[in-house]
Amino acid sequence: MIMRLIKCYMMELFNQSRVERQLAGYATAQQKRFRGESFYRPLLVLLGATAALLLLYVAGILLLRGTTGVASLIAMTTALLLLYDPVNRWLADRRLMQRGRESAIQLFKFLDRPSEVGQAVGAEFLPGIEKQIEFDNVSLREPGSGRMLLQNLSLTIKAGQRIGLVGSDDLEKYALVYLIPRLLDPTSGEIRLDQHNLRWVTLDSLRDKISTVLVHNLVFHDTVANNIGCGDPSYTLPRIIEAAKVARAHQFIQKLPKGYETPIGELGHTLTLSQKYRVALARAIIRDPSLLILEEPEEGLDDETKALVDDALARFLPGRTVIFLPHRVSTIRSCDKLFLLHNGKLEASGVHKDLLTQNRLYRHLHYLEFNEMAEVV
């Protein structure tokens, strides 16, 4: 999942440099370790072999003279047995080095593999999203399984609208939003932004207009500053702090052990879901996108946090096109239009009030998710 975050925020070079630094540090540490071991372990083996030969020589002379005894034989046997451990370790290290070389070869093959989504020769620059996003008869098969996620889907999102995607299958909703920044390409059909076919625009100009906040990849292992600025030197610390303030994250970031330089993620300082979400929101805010794809957590946000997030969105969203993957009634009500997906198709569209009264499937999904038998509309 982290790869989608890297692609959406165009962090390939930054992430590559992070990986290279980590690999270089690991390689340096391993070289020092093996350099030391390559000196003393062969030396121990040499000393052990020399001692064994001397013992055998002495034992042979003593045997010929008839002066050897049981104690001498035990000592000689013990000395020979002591050679086993250093020799075994030396051989184990050689096997480890061989496996390391093989793993490195496979790793770099993986890093060098071509992307599933390519950029066309002569692709044009996308100036912005000023009119609409169109899905024209779009179908998509799930990579690997071949399952049809979207089937002949056609819909239009006007610039500046707040759209909500609802449905029982999360994969269908993810498939739709992954198609917009071209994390996937449709099996058939076209997606157009202001009449520009996405296949014929540059990936950088497309993804520069889009920010995503998806709950399965909110943060990665790095400092808070790099999580928000994505390692882009053009995002100075004052800009990062300003984005964090808008996202209502600045206050808790200041209390972290090293502030904005605190490492977070799986290997760093542990954040709550609420804190991760606001860091991810700050990452989206600092890019000033035309289109924001925003997924709400199903749980883990208390009332105070919801109020903070709502305040941040109220200040940031006006004038932007927003696609929600909503999990709150208040968000559904605030959307200009809802698209109901079912079995890969567009089952219905409209505002919350109309769908609730006119569409049986929507009422059923509404009850299942929000546990409300009825609602005043």
Secondary structure in CASP SS format (residue, H / E / C, confidence):
PFRMAT SS
TARGET T0000
AUTHOR 0000-0000-0000
METHOD secondary structure of the structure
MODEL  1
M C 1.00
I H 1.00
M H 1.00
R H 1.00
L H 1.00
I H 1.00
K H 1.00
C H 1.00
Y C 1.00
M C 1.00
M C 1.00
E H 1.00
L H 1.00
F H 1.00
N H 1.00
Q H 1.00
S H 1.00
R H 1.00
V H 1.00
E H 1.00
R H 1.00
Q H 1.00
L H 1.00
A H 1.00
G H 1.00
Y H 1.00
A H 1.00
T H 1.00
A H 1.00
Q H 1.00
Q H 1.00
K H 1.00
R H 1.00
F H 1.00
R H 1.00
G H 1.00
E H 1.00
S H 1.00
F H 1.00
Y H 1.00
R H 1.00
P H 1.00
L H 1.00
L H 1.00
V H 1.00
L H 1.00
L H 1.00
G H 1.00
A H 1.00
T H 1.00
A H 1.00
A H 1.00
L H 1.00
L H 1.00
L H 1.00
L H 1.00
Y H 1.00
V H 1.00
A H 1.00
G H 1.00
I H 1.00
L H 1.00
L H 1.00
L H 1.00
R H 1.00
G C 1.00
T C 1.00
T C 1.00
G C 1.00
V H 1.00
A H 1.00
S H 1.00
L H 1.00
I H 1.00
A H 1.00
M H 1.00
T H 1.00
T H 1.00
A H 1.00
L H 1.00
L H 1.00
L H 1.00
L C 1.00
Y H 1.00
D H 1.00
P H 1.00
V H 1.00
N H 1.00
R H 1.00
W H 1.00
L H 1.00
A H 1.00
D H 1.00
R H 1.00
R H 1.00
L H 1.00
M H 1.00
Q H 1.00
R H 1.00
G H 1.00
R H 1.00
E H 1.00
S H 1.00
A H 1.00
I H 1.00
Q H 1.00
L H 1.00
F H 1.00
K H 1.00
F H 1.00
L H 1.00
D C 1.00
R C 1.00
P C 1.00
S C 1.00
E C 1.00
V C 1.00
G C 1.00
Q C 1.00
A C 1.00
V C 1.00
G C 1.00
A C 1.00
E E 1.00
F C 1.00
L C 1.00
P C 1.00
G C 1.00
I C 1.00
E C 1.00
K C 1.00
Q E 1.00
I E 1.00
E E 1.00
F E 1.00
D E 1.00
N E 1.00
V E 1.00
S E 1.00
L E 1.00
R E 1.00
E C 1.00
P C 1.00
G C 1.00
S C 1.00
G C 1.00
R C 1.00
M E 1.00
L E 1.00
L E 1.00
Q E 1.00
N E 1.00
L E 1.00
S E 1.00
L E 1.00
T E 1.00
I E 1.00
K E 1.00
A C 1.00
G C 1.00
Q C 1.00
R E 1.00
I E 1.00
G E 1.00
L E 1.00
V E 1.00
G E 1.00
S C 1.00
D C 1.00
D H 1.00
L H 1.00
E H 1.00
K H 1.00
Y H 1.00
A H 1.00
L H 1.00
V H 1.00
Y H 1.00
L H 1.00
I C 1.00
P C 1.00
R C 1.00
L C 1.00
L C 1.00
D C 1.00
P C 1.00
T C 1.00
S E 1.00
G E 1.00
E E 1.00
I E 1.00
R E 1.00
L E 1.00
D C 1.00
Q C 1.00
H E 1.00
N E 1.00
L H 1.00
R H 1.00
W H 1.00
V E 1.00
T C 1.00
L H 1.00
D H 1.00
S H 1.00
L H 1.00
R H 1.00
D C 1.00
K C 1.00
I E 1.00
S E 1.00
T E 1.00
V E 1.00
L C 1.00
V H 1.00
H H 1.00
N H 1.00
L C 1.00
V C 1.00
F C 1.00
H C 1.00
D E 1.00
T E 1.00
V H 1.00
A H 1.00
N H 1.00
N H 1.00
I H 1.00
G H 1.00
C C 1.00
G C 1.00
D C 1.00
P C 1.00
S C 1.00
Y C 1.00
T C 1.00
L H 1.00
P H 1.00
R H 1.00
I H 1.00
I H 1.00
E H 1.00
A H 1.00
A H 1.00
K H 1.00
V H 1.00
A C 1.00
R C 1.00
A C 1.00
H H 1.00
Q H 1.00
F H 1.00
I H 1.00
Q H 1.00
K C 1.00
L C 1.00
P C 1.00
K C 1.00
G H 1.00
Y H 1.00
E H 1.00
T C 1.00
P E 1.00
I E 1.00
G C 1.00
E C 1.00
L C 1.00
G C 1.00
H E 1.00
T C 1.00
L C 1.00
T C 1.00
L H 1.00
S H 1.00
Q H 1.00
K H 1.00
Y H 1.00
R H 1.00
V H 1.00
A H 1.00
L H 1.00
A H 1.00
R H 1.00
A H 1.00
I H 1.00
I H 1.00
R C 1.00
D C 1.00
P C 1.00
S C 1.00
L E 1.00
L E 1.00
I E 1.00
L E 1.00
E E 1.00
E C 1.00
P C 1.00
E C 1.00
E C 1.00
G C 1.00
L C 1.00
D C 1.00
D H 1.00
E H 1.00
T H 1.00
K H 1.00
A H 1.00
L H 1.00
V H 1.00
D H 1.00
D H 1.00
A H 1.00
L H 1.00
A H 1.00
R H 1.00
F H 1.00
L C 1.00
P C 1.00
G C 1.00
R C 1.00
T E 1.00
V E 1.00
I E 1.00
F E 1.00
L E 1.00
P C 1.00
H C 1.00
R C 1.00
V H 1.00
S H 1.00
T H 1.00
I H 1.00
R H 1.00
S H 1.00
C C 1.00
D C 1.00
K E 1.00
L E 1.00
F E 1.00
L E 1.00
L E 1.00
H E 1.00
N C 1.00
G C 1.00
K E 1.00
L E 1.00
E E 1.00
A E 1.00
S E 1.00
G E 1.00
V C 1.00
H H 1.00
K H 1.00
D H 1.00
L H 1.00
L H 1.00
T H 1.00
Q H 1.00
N C 1.00
R H 1.00
L H 1.00
Y H 1.00
R H 1.00
H H 1.00
L H 1.00
H H 1.00
Y H 1.00
L H 1.00
E H 1.00
F H 1.00
N C 1.00
E C 1.00
M C 1.00
A C 1.00
E C 1.00
V C 1.00
V C 1.00
END
